[in-house]
Amino acid sequence: MMEKDAGVHSLCRLAVFVSGMHHRGMAKFLISFPADAMIVTDDLLPAVSADAHAVIEEAKAAGVYVFGGGIDERAAPVLVAGDGSVSAGIYPGSRLTGGFTVLELPTRDAAVEWARKIAVACRCAQELREFMYDPAS
């Protein structure tokens, strides 16, 4: 048992070490906003949608787009426990709504520039977060 624990401990230390490294000098960034942040009138919505889709198409053309979308709030979330059991609800205090985009970029400054483009297109502020590097993903 102790040997297994030592292996897990070493693996965790390796994961922490590797988390600061980036594959091919690239990192993945999450650009997102909660649903409540986007306050757009019905008459402005078509223009916002077109502008947002244009930025996404630009990201795809640039080869930096990984994934994106909006959370379907009509579909109730569930919590899947460590033992595999499923229950209604989410972690206390956890709430995920709105839209997000994941881009793979060479620098945080580049991520800020893309977040800026998305913020202007969506007419609302965007949160920017960087994913830790994981060589298996």
N, C-alpha and C positions, 0 to 999 in steps of 0.2 A: 504494500500500500504506500509506503513511504517513497519508494522508487517512482511510482506513478505520480505522486504529488510533486516530486522534484521535477519531473518532466513537464507537468502542467505549469509549474512556477517558471521554468526556463522558457516555455513557450510564451507565457504572458510577458516576460521581460523582453523577449524578442519582438513581440507585437508592439510594445511600447517604443522600442528602439526603431523599428521599421516605420512606425506611424509618422515619424517626422520626415521620412524619405518619400519621394514621388517617382513613380514609374515614368521613365523617359522625360523627366523634368516637368511632368504634367500633374495637376491635382484636380479633383472633382469638387465643384462648388454647388451649393444649394442656394438658389435665389427664390424667395417666397414672400407671400403676403397672406394675412388672415382675411377671410371673406369680409369681415366688418370694415376692413381698411379701404375697400374699393367702393366709393360712393359716387356712382355715375348715374346720370339721368337716363331714362329710356331712349330719349332722342340722341344721346351721345354714345350709347352702347355700340351701335354698328361701327362707328369710327374707332372706338377703343379696341374693339375686336379685330378690325382690319389692321390697325397699327401694331397690336400685340402679335398677331399672326405674321406680320411682315418682319418683326424682330426675330421671331422663331425661325422663319425661313432664312434670314440672314445668318443666324447661328448654324443652321444646317449646312448652308452653302460654305461657311467657313470651316466646317468639319469639327466644331466644338460642341454641338448638341448631343446630349446623351439621352435625356428623357424629360418629359414634363407633362403637366396636366392639372386639372382641378379636382379637388376632393368632392365626390358625389355625396352630399350631405343627406340625400334621401335614403342612402344605404346605411343602416345602423351598424356602428362598429362593434366588434366583439373582442374579448380578451382571451387569448389562448395562453394558458398557464404552462409552467415548466414541466408539468406532468402530462401535458397534451389536452387537458380538459378545457372546454370552451364555455364562457359565460358572457352574458350581455354586459355591455358597458366597457369602460376604459380605465386606465390608471387614474386615481383621484388627482384632480388638478390638471390632467392632460386634456388638450383639446386641439385638434388638427382640422383646420378648415382652409378654404381659399385655394390659391394656385401656387404652383412651384415649377421650377425649371432646374435641371441638373446639367451643368456644362463642364467640360474638361478643358482646362486652361493652363497656360504656363506660369502665371503669376497671380497673386491676389489683386494687383493693380488692374490686370486684364479683367478679372472677375468684377471689380468695382465698375469698370466701364460698361460691361454687359448688364450689370444690375441697374446702372444709370439708364441705359437704353430701354430696359424693360419697365422701369419706373415711369419714364416719360410716356411710353406707349400705353401703360395701364392707368396712368394718372393717379398713381398712389405709391407710397414709399415701399421699398422692398427690403427684406432682411437678407443678409449675406452670411453664409456659413461655409466652412471648408470641411470636407470629409477627411478623416484620418486615412492615410495610405494603408491598404491591405493588399499584399501581393497576390492573394487568392481571388481578388475580385476585379 
